[in-house]
Amino acid sequence: MRVCHLTSAHPRYDIRIFVKECATLARAGHDVTLIVADGQGEEIRDGVRIHDVGPKTGGRLSRMTGTVERVYRAALAAKPEVAHFHDPELIPAALKLRRAGIKVVYDVHEDVPRQVLAKHWIPGAARPLVSKGVELLEHYAARRFDAIVAATPVIRRRFAALGARAIDVCNYPILAELVRDTPWEARRNEVCYLGGISRTRGIAPIVAALPSTATRLNLAGLWSEPELKAELQQQPGWARVNDLGVLDRAGVAEVLAASKVGLVTLLPTPSYVESLPIKLFEYMAAGLPVIASDFPLWRDIVDGAGCGLLVDPNDAAAIASAINLLLADDARAHAMGEAGKAAVLARYSWAAEGDKLVALYRELAGRAA
């Protein structure tokens, strides 16, 4: 089928959108176009045609209006059989595409109504109202879309309860990228954090923990709050940070192969407690023991695999203690890393998730618009 994936907010090489979903569908024989808004121009990569509607300009409101309109018009002009979109701000545009006879798939990366409750740019008093409004819009639209692709089983169950066609396609890692036979003794006595960097993702307690350790933090990712970075650069722990910026996939694999512990200490916001963060499974795939937030869902994964330690993500002392414990006991840390890798190979890889996505598209191909 002719397929358009749409994003007004994500980068063109987003791991879930491009590396996993678009590339998987292209390999399955679909004609896949990814419509983005980054100003980097047209491109064909890994069998996917990337169409750029021009850079986002102005602030968040401008993106939610002008950029969304450009993405919508590009999708309409492409005349796809399926429009698969990734940003809740595109819901009104997606409803118009559905009325135009195009099958529509909503890819729900996060539990957006719960996520809104922690958005720093929304005034605190307004967050419950905005959250309820987003939830009502999602529920209205979900019944009219052809399918919901959810990043976690929790999100899938929410939409399935509405009567929507919903499947979960989890953000598990592509094993070929990350599973390496890196000798444990070749790794440095360092810890790493990879992915989006923000206050709610727990970076402040991590930096605060570093002075109580003898390690360095390999930090790679995009800062969503520049003022937070400036604030943390004034903290004593920043002297122990290797600030690596945004890395490509090869760079990510190199950091994972060089480090001994992976940190995923997101704060207990409503959207994170039930999330399945990709970094957790990437650390496991790379053979790293993990230090993770002590959330019930994550406890099942980490304790179930015996692959790491659980901490209060707000407690810098607890994070420091866990780091010191693992780095002081190479045999235990190595065994936990191998246990995590075995769990990913057995249960948490992208291959099975990609098969679910391809099966959904096979089903869509058999439906009339």
C-alpha positions as CSV (number, residue, x, y, z in Angstrom):
1,M,0.0,0.0,0.0
2,R,0.9,3.6,-0.3
3,V,1.6,4.8,3.3
4,C,2.4,8.2,4.7
5,H,3.8,8.5,8.2
6,L,3.2,12.0,9.6
7,T,5.0,14.0,12.3
8,S,4.9,17.7,13.0
9,A,7.2,17.5,16.1
10,H,9.6,14.6,15.8
11,P,13.0,14.5,14.0
12,R,13.2,12.6,10.8
13,Y,15.3,9.8,12.1
14,D,13.2,9.3,15.2
15,I,13.9,5.7,16.5
16,R,10.3,4.6,16.8
17,I,8.9,6.4,13.7
18,F,11.7,6.0,11.1
19,V,14.2,3.4,12.3
20,K,11.6,0.9,13.4
21,E,8.2,1.5,11.9
22,C,8.8,3.1,8.6
23,A,11.8,0.9,7.7
24,T,10.0,-2.2,8.8
25,L,7.0,-1.4,6.6
26,A,9.3,-0.6,3.6
27,R,11.0,-3.9,4.0
28,A,7.6,-5.6,4.0
29,G,6.9,-4.1,0.5
30,H,4.9,-1.0,1.3
31,D,5.5,2.3,-0.5
32,V,6.4,4.5,2.5
33,T,6.7,8.2,2.7
34,L,7.6,10.0,6.0
35,I,6.4,13.6,6.1
36,V,8.5,15.8,8.5
37,A,9.0,19.4,9.3
38,D,12.7,20.1,9.9
39,G,14.0,22.1,6.9
40,Q,16.6,19.4,6.0
41,G,15.1,18.7,2.6
42,E,14.0,15.7,0.6
43,E,15.7,12.3,1.0
44,I,15.3,8.6,0.3
45,R,16.8,6.4,3.1
46,D,16.4,2.7,3.9
47,G,13.7,2.5,1.3
48,V,11.7,5.3,2.9
49,R,11.0,8.6,1.0
50,I,11.3,11.5,3.4
51,H,9.3,14.6,2.4
52,D,10.1,17.8,4.3
53,V,7.4,20.5,4.5
54,G,9.9,23.1,5.8
55,P,11.2,24.0,9.2
56,K,9.1,24.7,12.2
57,T,9.0,28.4,12.8
58,G,7.9,30.5,15.8
59,G,6.9,28.9,19.1
60,R,4.8,25.9,20.1
61,L,1.5,27.6,19.0
62,S,2.9,28.2,15.6
63,R,3.9,24.6,15.2
64,M,0.5,23.4,16.3
65,T,-1.2,25.6,13.7
66,G,1.0,26.5,10.7
67,T,3.2,23.4,10.7
68,V,0.3,21.0,11.3
69,E,-1.5,22.6,8.3
70,R,1.6,22.1,6.0
71,V,1.9,18.4,7.1
72,Y,-1.9,17.9,6.4
73,R,-1.7,19.4,3.0
74,A,1.4,17.3,2.1
75,A,-0.4,14.2,3.2
76,L,-3.5,15.0,1.3
77,A,-1.5,15.7,-1.9
78,A,0.4,12.4,-1.5
79,K,-3.0,10.5,-1.7
80,P,-1.9,7.6,0.5
81,E,-4.1,4.6,1.3
82,V,-3.0,4.9,4.9
83,A,-2.0,8.0,6.9
84,H,-0.2,7.0,10.1
85,F,0.4,9.9,12.4
86,H,2.5,10.3,15.6
87,D,1.6,13.6,17.3
88,P,-1.7,14.4,19.2
89,E,-1.7,17.9,17.7
90,L,-2.3,16.2,14.3
91,I,-5.6,14.7,15.5
92,P,-7.9,17.4,13.8
93,A,-5.9,17.0,10.5
94,A,-6.1,13.2,10.7
95,L,-9.9,13.5,11.1
96,K,-10.0,15.5,7.9
97,L,-7.9,12.9,6.1
98,R,-10.3,10.2,7.3
99,R,-13.2,12.1,5.9
100,A,-11.3,12.3,2.6
101,G,-11.4,8.5,2.4
102,I,-7.9,7.8,3.7
103,K,-7.4,5.1,6.3
104,V,-5.9,6.6,9.4
105,V,-3.7,5.1,12.2
106,Y,-3.0,7.0,15.4
107,D,0.4,6.0,16.9
108,V,0.2,6.9,20.6
109,H,3.7,7.1,22.0
110,E,2.7,8.2,25.5
111,D,-0.4,8.5,27.7
112,V,-0.9,12.1,26.6
113,P,-3.7,13.1,29.1
114,R,-1.5,12.0,32.0
115,Q,1.6,13.5,30.4
116,V,0.0,16.9,30.2
117,L,-0.2,17.0,34.0
118,A,3.6,17.3,34.1
119,K,4.1,19.7,31.2
120,H,6.2,22.6,32.6
121,W,5.0,25.0,29.9
122,I,1.4,24.7,30.8
123,P,0.3,26.8,33.9
124,G,-0.3,24.4,36.8
125,A,-3.9,25.4,37.4
126,A,-4.8,24.8,33.7
127,R,-3.2,21.3,33.4
128,P,-6.2,19.3,34.7
129,L,-8.5,21.1,32.3
130,V,-6.1,20.7,29.3
131,S,-5.6,17.0,30.3
132,K,-9.4,16.4,30.3
133,G,-9.8,18.2,26.9
134,V,-7.0,16.1,25.3
135,E,-8.6,12.9,26.7
136,L,-12.0,13.8,25.3
137,L,-10.5,14.7,21.9
138,E,-8.6,11.4,21.8
139,H,-11.6,9.4,22.7
140,Y,-13.8,11.1,20.1
141,A,-11.2,10.6,17.4
142,A,-10.2,7.0,18.3
143,R,-13.6,5.7,17.4
144,R,-13.3,7.2,13.9
145,F,-9.8,6.1,13.1
146,D,-9.0,2.7,11.6
147,A,-6.5,1.7,14.2
148,I,-4.6,2.7,17.3
149,V,-1.0,1.7,17.6
150,A,0.0,2.0,21.3
151,A,3.5,2.1,22.7
152,T,2.5,0.1,25.8
153,P,-0.2,-2.4,26.8
154,V,-1.6,0.1,29.3
155,I,-2.3,2.7,26.5
156,R,-3.7,-0.1,24.2
157,R,-6.2,-1.1,26.9
158,R,-7.4,2.4,27.4
159,F,-8.3,2.7,23.7
160,A,-9.6,-0.8,23.4
161,A,-12.1,-0.1,26.2
162,L,-13.6,2.6,23.9
163,G,-14.2,0.0,21.2
164,A,-11.3,1.2,19.0
165,R,-9.1,-1.3,17.0
166,A,-6.0,-1.1,19.2
167,I,-2.7,-3.0,19.3
168,D,0.4,-2.5,21.3
169,V,3.7,-2.1,19.4
170,C,6.3,-1.7,22.1
171,N,9.6,0.3,21.8
172,Y,11.8,-2.8,22.2
173,P,15.3,-2.6,20.8
174,I,16.6,-3.7,17.4
175,L,19.0,-6.3,18.6
176,A,21.4,-6.1,15.7
177,E,22.2,-2.5,16.7
178,L,23.0,-3.1,20.3
179,V,23.8,-6.8,21.2
180,R,27.6,-7.0,21.1
181,D,30.1,-9.3,22.6
182,T,31.9,-6.5,24.4
183,P,34.4,-8.0,26.9
184,W,33.4,-6.7,30.4
185,E,37.0,-5.9,31.2
186,A,37.1,-3.6,28.1
187,R,34.4,-1.3,29.6
188,R,35.2,1.8,31.5
189,N,34.1,2.3,35.1
190,E,31.4,4.7,33.9
191,V,27.7,5.0,33.9
192,C,25.4,6.3,31.1
193,Y,22.1,8.0,30.5
194,L,20.8,8.1,26.9
195,G,17.7,9.8,25.6
196,G,15.6,12.9,26.1
197,I,16.9,15.0,29.0
198,S,14.5,17.0,31.2
199,R,13.7,17.6,34.8
200,T,10.9,15.0,34.9
201,R,13.3,12.4,33.3
202,G,15.4,12.7,36.5
203,I,18.6,14.3,35.4
204,A,18.9,16.6,38.5
205,P,19.1,13.8,41.1
206,I,21.6,11.9,38.8
207,V,23.9,14.9,38.7
208,A,23.5,15.5,42.4
209,A,24.5,11.8,43.0
210,L,27.8,12.0,41.1
211,P,30.0,13.7,43.8
212,S,29.3,10.8,46.1
213,T,30.7,8.3,43.5
214,A,34.1,7.7,41.8
215,T,32.5,7.5,38.3
216,R,31.7,9.7,35.4
217,L,28.4,10.0,33.6
218,N,28.2,9.5,29.8
219,L,25.2,11.8,29.0
220,A,23.8,11.8,25.5
221,G,20.5,13.3,24.3
222,L,18.5,16.3,23.5
223,W,17.8,18.8,26.3
224,S,14.1,19.9,26.3
225,E,14.8,22.6,28.9
226,P,17.9,24.7,28.1
227,E,17.6,26.6,31.4
228,L,17.9,23.3,33.3
229,K,21.2,22.5,31.6
230,A,22.6,25.9,32.6
231,E,21.4,25.3,36.2
232,L,23.0,21.9,36.4
233,Q,26.3,23.1,35.0
234,Q,26.7,25.1,38.2
235,Q,26.4,22.0,40.4
236,P,29.4,20.1,41.7
237,G,28.4,16.9,40.0
238,W,28.7,18.5,36.5
239,A,32.5,18.1,36.8
240,R,31.8,14.4,36.4
241,V,29.6,14.6,33.3
242,N,30.8,13.7,29.8
243,D,28.3,15.9,27.9
244,L,28.2,14.0,24.5
245,G,25.3,15.9,22.9
246,V,22.9,14.1,20.4
247,L,24.4,10.9,19.0
248,D,23.6,8.8,16.0
249,R,22.8,5.1,16.4
250,A,26.4,4.1,16.0
251,G,27.4,6.7,18.6
252,V,24.8,5.3,21.0
253,A,26.1,1.8,20.5
254,E,29.6,2.9,21.2
255,V,28.6,4.6,24.5
256,L,26.7,1.5,25.6
257,A,29.7,-0.8,24.7
258,A,32.0,1.4,26.8
259,S,29.9,1.9,30.0
260,K,29.2,-0.4,32.9
261,V,25.8,0.8,34.2
262,G,22.7,2.3,32.5
263,L,20.6,4.8,34.4
264,V,16.8,5.1,33.8
265,T,15.6,7.0,36.9
266,L,12.6,8.9,35.5
267,L,10.5,10.7,38.1
268,P,7.1,9.3,39.1
269,T,4.9,11.4,36.9
270,P,1.6,9.8,35.8
271,S,2.8,9.2,32.2
272,Y,6.1,7.6,33.2
273,V,5.0,5.2,35.9
274,E,3.2,3.0,33.3
275,S,5.7,3.6,30.5
276,L,8.2,1.2,28.8
277,P,11.2,3.5,28.2
278,I,13.3,2.4,25.2
279,K,16.5,3.2,27.1
280,L,15.7,0.5,29.7
281,F,15.7,-2.2,27.0
282,E,18.6,-0.7,25.1
283,Y,20.8,-0.9,28.3
284,M,19.7,-4.5,28.8
285,A,20.4,-5.5,25.1
286,A,23.9,-4.0,25.4
287,G,24.6,-6.1,28.5
288,L,24.5,-3.3,31.0
289,P,23.0,-3.7,34.5
290,V,20.4,-1.0,35.1
291,I,19.6,1.4,37.9
292,A,15.9,2.1,37.4
293,S,13.0,3.9,39.2
294,D,11.1,1.6,41.6
295,F,7.8,1.6,39.7
296,P,5.6,-1.6,40.0
297,L,5.8,-2.2,36.2
298,W,9.5,-1.7,36.0
299,R,10.0,-3.8,39.2
300,D,8.4,-6.7,37.3
301,I,10.8,-6.3,34.4
302,V,14.1,-5.6,36.4
303,D,13.5,-8.0,39.3
304,G,12.0,-10.6,36.9
305,A,15.2,-10.6,34.8
306,G,17.5,-10.0,37.7
307,C,19.2,-7.3,35.7
308,G,19.7,-4.4,38.0
309,L,18.7,-2.3,41.1
310,L,15.6,-0.2,41.8
311,V,15.8,3.1,43.6
312,D,13.7,6.1,44.5
313,P,14.4,8.4,41.5
314,N,14.2,11.5,43.6
315,D,16.8,10.3,46.1
316,A,20.3,11.3,44.9
317,A,21.9,9.4,47.8
318,A,20.1,6.2,46.8
319,I,21.2,6.6,43.2
320,A,24.8,7.1,44.3
321,S,24.7,4.1,46.6
322,A,23.4,1.9,43.8
323,I,26.1,3.1,41.4
324,N,28.8,2.4,44.0
325,L,27.4,-1.0,44.8
326,L,27.5,-2.1,41.1
327,L,30.8,-0.6,40.3
328,A,32.4,-2.2,43.4
329,D,31.3,-5.7,42.4
330,D,32.3,-6.5,38.9
331,A,31.1,-10.1,39.0
332,R,27.6,-9.1,40.2
333,A,27.3,-6.2,37.7
334,H,28.5,-8.4,34.8
335,A,26.0,-11.2,35.8
336,M,23.2,-8.7,35.9
337,G,24.1,-7.3,32.5
338,E,24.1,-10.8,31.0
339,A,20.8,-11.6,32.6
340,G,19.3,-8.4,31.0
341,K,20.7,-9.3,27.6
342,A,19.2,-12.8,27.9
343,A,15.8,-11.3,28.8
344,V,15.8,-9.0,25.8
345,L,16.8,-11.8,23.5
346,A,13.9,-13.9,24.8
347,R,11.1,-11.4,25.3
348,Y,11.9,-7.8,24.5
349,S,13.1,-7.4,20.9
350,W,11.7,-5.3,18.1
351,A,11.3,-8.3,15.7
352,A,8.1,-9.5,17.2
353,E,6.7,-5.9,17.6
354,G,7.5,-5.2,13.9
355,D,5.6,-8.4,12.9
356,K,2.5,-7.0,14.8
357,L,2.7,-3.8,12.8
358,V,3.0,-5.6,9.5
359,A,0.1,-7.8,10.4
360,L,-2.0,-4.7,11.1
361,Y,-1.2,-3.3,7.7
362,R,-2.1,-6.6,6.1
363,E,-5.5,-6.3,7.8
364,L,-5.9,-2.6,6.7
365,A,-5.1,-3.7,3.1
366,G,-8.1,-6.0,3.2
367,R,-10.5,-3.3,4.4
368,A,-12.5,-0.8,2.3
369,A,-11.8,2.8,3.2
